Every structure is written in structure tokens, then in C-alpha cells.
Amino acid sequence: MFGRSLFSTLIRRTPSPSAVFTPPILPLPTINRESPVLLVFDFTDMAIDLAYQRNFVPGGPLVRSATRETPLYWVPRLTPVFAVTDGNIVYARKHSTGDHTIVVDHLNDWLTVYSGLEHMFVPHSDRMPRYDTPLKGGDMLGYVGSSKPGELKPLHFELWKRNRQHAYDQVDPIRFMRRWRQLDWADARLRSSS
């Protein structure tokens, strides 16, 4: 989604010293015991989308192949999006499509990109090169989801790693995300009536 030039402009700092490692969390929570799945629309693209399976089956595979027209997946309106670890927000903007994008520098040579948000809890940052808003892992960045029945509006997620030239390369997040923790979220709107 973003080119390397944007990240080269956003980040110009020396690598930070290693901190105590805390396992990251998935950017979407487990809602009423239903875990998000990672949707892969194009295996040549290293970005992924996160959504929920309509007929949830516990213990199913984390990664799914999908198309944009797949009715098997959805994201409830006002689903919270969380920062995966501590860091600083370095970019936050609303696009002409109405969706919001947030870029977080985790201060350990990693960047994460959260896109497709319908609402974000940080002010817009159109100015370059820096916009630092500190946050903790698990802080809510905004909401994602669709208010239209049958429409898939997943969270678009990207993971970037700083290379030796201090530029950023996009990496496949799937191999990392399998070990990330999940936050639980209860949503009374989604409970079945008994």
C-alpha cells in the first residue's frame, strides 16, 4: 500500500536498544470467543486482511485464502483495532474513500500499518516528516467494520522491517502472527438470543 519512500521520509533515526520482549497481540480481538482469521487475497502481496468467519468453527486454520466477494467472512461494525506493541504513531490520515490509515513505529526497527478503519482515535497528521503520539500495546487505535449487510470491510494490515540501509522492507506478517496473543472482547450486539 505504501512505497518505501514514505517510510524513508517518516523514519530517520538510529536503531533503538533492545527492550524486554513482550509478545505482540493481534490487531483484532477475539469477539465472544470467535477468533479473527487472516485473509489472503493475493499470495504475491505481503499485506493481509483480518476478518471473522460467519459460521465460526473453533480450532479452524488461522490463514484463509479468499476473494473480495467471499460471503463467508465479515467484520462487525465498530470492531476495535488495537496496537500490536508499544510505539509511536507516525502517520494518521483519512483518505478520499472515507477510510483511515494509521502507521505505528514500534521503535525496534518495525513498523505496522492499519488501514480500512472507519474511525480512528488519533488526530490526522498530514505534515511530514514526524508525528509522534506514544501508545502502548493493546491501546485502541480505532474501529473497523461495515454497517451494510453482506459487505466485507476487513482490517488491512502490513508489517515492515528496517534493513541495514535504514529503509523499510515489507515482510510477510503471517509467519509472525501465528504466535501473537489475542485480546478478548465481549460484544452484546453479536450474542445470539436464547
N, C-alpha and C positions, 0 to 999 in steps of 0.2 A: 504494500500500500504506500509506504513512504520510501523515497530513494535514500541512498547513502549520504547525499549532500545535505539533506535536512538534519540527519543525526550528527554529521560533522560540524554543522553550524550550531546545533543545540549544545553539544557537549565538547568542551575543551578543558580538560583537567587531567592531572596525573592520576594513575590508579590509586585507589584508597587502600589502606592496610586492611588485612583480613580481619573480619569481626567474628564473633561467635555465631556459628551457623544454626539457624532455625529453619526447619523445613518449610518451604513456601506453602501457601494454600491455593486451592483452585479459585479462579476469579468468580465463578458462580457457585452458590451454596447448594447443599442438599436440601431440597424442599420437601417437607413432610416425608422424609426417608427416601425420596427419589433423587438419585444422583444425576448430575449433568453428564452428557456424553459429548465426545469431541467429534465433530462432523468434518469430514474431509471431502471437499467438493472437487478438488483438483490435486492429485498427488505430486504434481510438479511445483506447486505453490507451498511454501513452508508456513503459511498462516493457517489457522484453524478457526472454526466457529464452534461455539458451545451452545447447546440446547438441551431439551429434555425429551425423552421418548414418550409419545402419547399413551401407549399401553405399557407402562413400566414393568419390566421383569427384573427382579433383584438378581445380581450376580452376572448380568449380561456383559458383553465386551464394552470397554471404555471408548474405543475408537470405532467409528462407523463411517462407511462410505455412503454418500448421499448426493442428491441433486437438489437444486433450489425448489423444485416443485414437489418434493417429498412431503406427503401429509403425515408421515409418521412422527415428526418432530415438531416441537413448539417451544416457545418461551412465554410464560405468563406475563402479562403487563405488570410493570413495577417490580420486576425481579431485581434484587440488589446485585451490584457488581462490586467486588472487593479488591483492594490492592493485594498482590500476592506476597510481598515482603515490604520492609521499610524502604523509604526512598524519598525523592523529591519529585513533584510534578513539574515537568519542564515544558509541557505543551498542553493546552486545553482549548479546544475550539469547536464551535458549531458550524457545520457545513451547509451548503445550499440545499442539500437533501433533507435537512432538519435533524440529522443525526449528529452526535457529538463524538469527538475523539480526544482521548487523554493519553499522554506519553509520560511514563514514570522512569526516572533514572534511579536505579537501586544502589548507586554509589559503590558497586562492587564489580564494575565492568559489564553490567547487564542493564538492558532497557526492556520495558514491556509496553505494548501498545494495546489500548482498549478502544474499540470503535463500534459504532452502531448503537450507542447509548441514546435513549430518548430524553434523558435528563441527566445533568451532572451537577455535583455539589461543589464545584470549584469555579472561580471566575474565569472568563475567557482570557487567553493570552495570545494576542496577535503580534506582540512585539518580540523580536529576537535580539540577542541570542539566548538570554536566560530568563527563566521564570521559575523561581524556587518556592514551592509550597511543601513543607515537610509533611510526611504522613507515616503511619505505622502499618505493618502488615495486618490485614483484616479491616482497615478503615474502609468505609463505604465510599466509592467514587461516584456512584450514580445509579440509575435504573436502566434496564433494558427490557425489551418485550414489545408485543404488539397488542393493540386494542381491537384489531379486526379479527374476527373468527377465521381460522384457516390460513392466516398469513404467518410466515416464518420470518421472524426478526431476531436472529441469534446474536450473541456477542461475538464480534470478530476480535481475535487475539493474536498478537505477534510477539516473538521473543527475539531479542537482538543481543549479540555478544561483541565486546570491543576486541579488536585484533591488535597486533603489535604496532601497526601504523596509527593507532588511536582512532581508527574509523570503525564503524559498526557493520557487522555481517549478520544477516538474518539466519537463525538456526531453527531446526525443526523442534517445536515445543513438545511434541508427543513423547519423545523418549525421556523427557524430564518430568512431565506432568503425571505420569503413572504413579510416582511416589509422593506427590503433593497431598497435603491434608485437605479435608473437606470441612467446611463450616456448616452447621445445621441451621436451618431456617424454617420456622413454622409459619404457614400462611393459611389462615382460616378460610379465605376465599376459595381455596382449592380442595378443601376437605369434602369428601362425599357425604351426603346427608344420610344418616342411618335411622 
